[in-house]
Amino acid sequence: MQRILFICHGNICRSTMAESVMTELVRRAGREDEFAIDSAATSYEEIGNPPHWGTETKLREVGIPLVPHRARIIMRSEYDRWDHIIYMDAENRRGLKRILGSDPEGKVSRLLDWTDRPGDVADPWYTGNFDATYRDVLAGCTALLDRLS
């Protein structure tokens, strides 16, 4: 089983979108039994809140079910539970370093680094552009699933 945890700052926009997209890609591939997928934050700001309405709207628009979710923060004790801890941008990486400390097993990676166009996933919190975020998340999750096959 591949255990994947997606990470962003508040766990209401990008990481929740990635959790939902990856869950649906895995379902469509008939590989649900091979994966455990979740998401979490590096900050306490949104803890307990549902996904952002923009994430919900974009996923509905493209026909991807929103995974039931409430924002939560990653805990240091979780490191051993996950095979892949996948963050969205450099700020998330700094947050993960603060929380987890080191990454001795090389589990931590940036989502778009799984693609042929490495970089940060567009942050809709500041831009309101959930289309760009979805484009990045879909590319990253598709590449991740392909590479984990």
C-alpha positions, 0 to 999 in steps of 0.5 A: 500500500502507498500512503500519501499525505498532501500538505499545504499551509491551511489544508483548505485549498490545494492539499484538499484539492490534491487529496480529492483529485488523487483519490478520484484518479486512483478510483478511476484506475481501479486501484483503491486498495493500493492507496491511503490518501489524506491531507494536512496543514503546516499551520493552525489557522484553518483547523477544523474548517471545511474545504474552501468554497473555491476548491469545492466549486472547481472540483464540482465543475470538473466532476471530481467528488470532494473528499469529506474533510476538515482541516488539520495540522500534520504532527511530527509523530506522523512521519513514520505513517506515510510513504510520501509527504507531498507539499505544494510550495517552498513555504510549505517546505519550511513549515514541514521542516519546522514540524518534522525536523529532518527527512531521513527517509526522503519521503518529503517532495514537492507535488510538481517535482513529480512532473516534467515542469517542476515548481510550486502549485499555484496558490488560489488563496492569494489569486482566486485562480482555482483553474490554475491550481487545478491544472497544477494539481491534476498534472502533479497527481497524474504524474505521481500515480504514473510513477507509483505504478 
